[in-house]
Amino acid sequence: MSDFLADLPLAGTLIATGFEGWSDELKDEFADHAFDGAVGSRLLSETPRARIWEIRLAPGERWHAHRHVLDYFWTAINAGTSRQHTFDGTTRDVSYSAGETRYFHFGPGEYLLHDIQNVGDTELIFTTVEHLDSDNEPLPLERS
């Protein structure tokens, strides 16, 4: 595993390391979705330069593991709290304020594989914008 993750601006409180508390089902999901480029629950728009996604999670709801390989930013539309599992075996709780924005850059071969679950008592809504002209090729999206 690379040291890339140590440089990511991962937010929140570290809850566990070493895959502590991960169920076999969660580990299987990470394996099954290791190259899943659906970084949001709904693709709002795609242009030759960007993909714009929405994630909308009711309390208790989660979005499955997915892989980020493109430079991107997310903005929290409202305040809330999530729990995220990351491919390095860590688990974090993250609190968001409305309008909070975070930017990620991925060099060649770098990525972030994680999930997100709403562990708060209000809906969580994010807008995520991926830049298609990043150092890595975009992952293909399954079209229905």
C-alpha positions in Angstrom: 0.0 0.0 0.0 1.3 3.5 -0.8 1.8 6.4 1.5 -0.7 8.4 -0.5 -3.5 8.0 2.0 -1.4 9.6 4.7 -1.4 12.8 2.6 -5.1 12.9 1.9 -7.1 15.6 3.7 -9.3 13.0 5.4 -11.5 14.6 8.0 -13.1 13.4 11.2 -12.3 11.4 14.2 -10.5 8.1 13.8 -12.8 5.3 15.3 -10.9 2.2 14.4 -7.9 0.8 12.4 -6.8 -2.6 11.1 -10.3 -3.4 9.8 -11.6 -3.6 13.4 -15.4 -3.9 13.4 -15.6 -4.6 9.7 -18.1 -7.4 8.9 -17.3 -10.0 6.2 -20.1 -8.5 4.1 -18.4 -5.1 4.3 -15.0 -6.5 3.3 -16.7 -8.4 0.4 -18.4 -5.2 -0.7 -15.0 -3.3 -0.8 -13.6 -6.2 -3.0 -16.7 -6.2 -5.3 -16.7 -2.4 -5.7 -12.9 -1.9 -5.8 -13.3 -0.2 -9.3 -16.8 1.3 -9.0 -16.6 4.8 -10.3 -20.1 5.7 -9.2 -19.0 8.3 -6.6 -22.5 9.5 -6.0 -26.0 8.1 -5.8 -27.2 10.2 -8.8 -25.2 11.5 -11.8 -26.7 15.0 -12.3 -24.6 16.0 -15.3 -21.7 14.9 -17.4 -19.7 17.2 -19.8 -16.4 16.5 -21.6 -14.7 18.2 -18.6 -16.7 17.1 -15.5 -19.1 14.7 -13.8 -21.5 16.3 -11.3 -22.9 13.9 -8.7 -25.4 14.1 -5.8 -25.3 12.0 -2.7 -28.4 12.1 -0.6 -28.6 9.9 2.5 -31.4 9.6 5.0 -30.4 8.9 8.6 -29.0 5.3 8.7 -28.6 5.1 4.9 -25.2 4.5 3.3 -23.6 4.7 -0.1 -21.6 1.6 -1.0 -17.8 1.5 -1.5 -16.7 3.5 -4.5 -13.3 4.5 -6.0 -12.1 8.0 -6.6 -9.3 8.4 -9.2 -10.1 11.8 -10.6 -9.4 15.2 -9.0 -12.7 16.2 -7.3 -14.3 18.4 -4.7 -17.4 17.9 -2.6 -19.6 20.4 -0.9 -21.9 19.6 2.0 -25.3 21.1 1.3 -26.4 20.8 4.9 -24.9 19.9 8.3 -24.6 16.3 9.4 -22.5 13.4 10.4 -21.2 10.4 8.5 -19.2 7.2 9.2 -16.7 6.2 6.5 -14.7 3.1 6.0 -11.5 3.4 3.9 -9.6 0.8 2.0 -6.7 1.0 4.4 -8.9 -0.5 7.2 -9.7 2.7 9.0 -13.1 3.9 10.1 -13.8 7.6 10.8 -16.8 9.7 11.9 -17.0 13.0 10.1 -19.1 16.1 11.0 -20.0 18.5 8.2 -21.2 22.1 8.3 -23.4 23.5 5.5 -21.3 24.8 2.7 -18.1 23.0 3.8 -16.0 22.1 0.7 -13.0 19.8 0.4 -10.8 19.3 -2.7 -8.8 16.1 -3.5 -6.0 15.7 -6.1 -4.9 12.3 -7.3 -1.6 11.7 -9.0 -1.0 8.9 -11.4 -2.2 5.6 -9.9 -3.5 7.2 -6.7 -7.1 6.6 -5.5 -9.4 6.7 -2.6 -11.8 3.7 -2.0 -14.3 4.3 0.7 -18.0 4.2 1.6 -20.2 6.7 3.5 -23.1 6.2 5.9 -25.3 8.8 7.5 -25.0 8.3 11.3 -26.7 11.5 12.1 -30.4 12.3 12.6 -30.8 14.6 9.6 -30.5 13.9 5.8 -27.0 14.3 4.4 -26.7 15.9 1.0 -23.5 16.5 -1.0 -22.6 17.7 -4.4 -19.4 16.2 -5.9 -17.7 17.4 -9.0 -15.1 15.2 -10.7 -12.6 16.7 -13.2 -12.3 14.4 -16.2 -9.0 16.0 -17.2 -7.1 14.6 -14.2 -3.9 12.6 -14.1 -5.9 9.3 -14.2 -8.3 8.0 -16.7 -12.0 8.2 -15.6 -13.4 4.9 -14.5 -16.2 3.7 -16.8 -19.8 4.0 -15.5 -22.4 1.3 -16.0 -25.2 2.6 -18.1 -28.7 1.2 -17.7 
